[in-house]
C-alpha cells in the first residue's frame, strides 16, 4: 500500500496536477487506510480456521462496517469521507 500510494503521488506530480489534488490524495489515503488495518489482524487469525475465501469475505464485510462507523465518527471532527 505505501508503495502504490507513493507511486500515485509521483504520477500526480509528473502530470503537473495542482498541489491541492496531490495533498488531498495523501490526506484521504491516510483516513481510508485506518479502517482496513483491523482486517489484516483478523485475516491472520481467521485464515487457518475458515480458509481463504470465507476469510476474505468476512474481512471485507468487517472493513465496510468499520469504515461506515469510522466515517460517521470522523464527521464530528470535520473529516468528511462520504
C-alpha positions as CSV (number, residue, x, y, z in Angstrom):
1,X,0.0,0.0,0.0
2,X,2.7,2.6,0.8
3,X,4.5,1.8,-2.5
4,X,1.3,2.3,-4.5
5,X,0.5,5.5,-2.7
6,X,4.0,6.9,-3.3
7,X,3.8,5.9,-7.0
8,X,0.4,7.6,-7.4
9,X,1.7,10.8,-5.7
10,X,4.7,10.7,-8.1
11,X,2.3,10.2,-11.0
12,X,0.3,13.2,-9.9
13,X,3.5,15.3,-9.8
14,X,4.6,14.2,-13.2
15,X,1.1,15.1,-14.6
16,X,1.6,18.5,-13.1
17,X,-1.6,18.3,-11.0
18,X,-2.3,21.1,-8.6
19,X,-0.8,20.7,-5.2
20,X,-4.3,20.7,-3.7
21,X,-5.1,17.4,-5.6
22,X,-1.8,15.9,-4.5
23,X,-2.4,16.9,-0.9
24,X,-5.9,15.6,-0.9
25,X,-4.7,12.3,-2.3
26,X,-2.3,11.9,0.6
27,X,-4.8,13.1,3.2
28,X,-7.6,10.9,2.2
29,X,-5.3,7.9,1.7
30,X,-4.5,8.2,5.4
31,X,-8.1,8.3,6.5
32,X,-9.1,5.3,4.2
33,X,-6.2,3.1,5.4
34,X,-7.2,3.3,9.1
35,X,-10.5,1.2,8.7
36,X,-8.6,-1.5,6.8
37,X,-6.0,-2.2,9.4
38,X,-8.2,-4.5,11.6
39,X,-8.9,-6.7,8.6
40,X,-5.3,-7.6,8.4
41,X,-5.2,-8.7,12.0
42,X,-8.4,-10.7,11.7
43,X,-7.2,-12.2,8.4
44,X,-4.2,-13.9,10.1
45,X,-6.4,-15.2,12.9
46,X,-9.3,-16.4,10.7
47,X,-7.4,-17.9,7.8
48,X,-6.4,-21.2,9.4
49,X,-10.0,-21.6,10.7
50,X,-12.1,-20.7,7.7
51,X,-9.9,-20.8,4.6
52,X,-9.1,-18.1,2.2
53,X,-12.5,-17.3,0.6
54,X,-14.6,-17.1,3.7
55,X,-11.8,-15.1,5.4
56,X,-11.7,-12.6,2.6
57,X,-15.4,-12.2,2.5
58,X,-15.6,-11.8,6.3
59,X,-12.6,-9.4,6.3
60,X,-14.2,-7.2,3.7
61,X,-17.5,-7.2,5.5
62,X,-15.8,-6.1,8.7
63,X,-13.8,-3.5,6.8
64,X,-17.0,-2.0,5.4
65,X,-18.7,-1.9,8.8
66,X,-15.6,-0.3,10.4
67,X,-15.4,2.2,7.5
68,X,-19.0,3.2,7.9
69,X,-18.6,3.7,11.7
70,X,-15.3,5.5,11.2
71,X,-16.7,7.9,8.6
72,X,-19.6,8.9,10.9
73,X,-17.2,9.4,13.8
74,X,-14.8,11.4,11.8
75,X,-17.6,13.7,10.5
76,X,-17.8,15.0,14.1
77,X,-14.2,16.2,13.7
78,X,-14.6,17.8,10.3
79,X,-13.3,14.9,8.2
80,X,-15.9,14.1,5.5
81,X,-15.3,10.7,3.8
82,X,-18.7,10.4,2.1
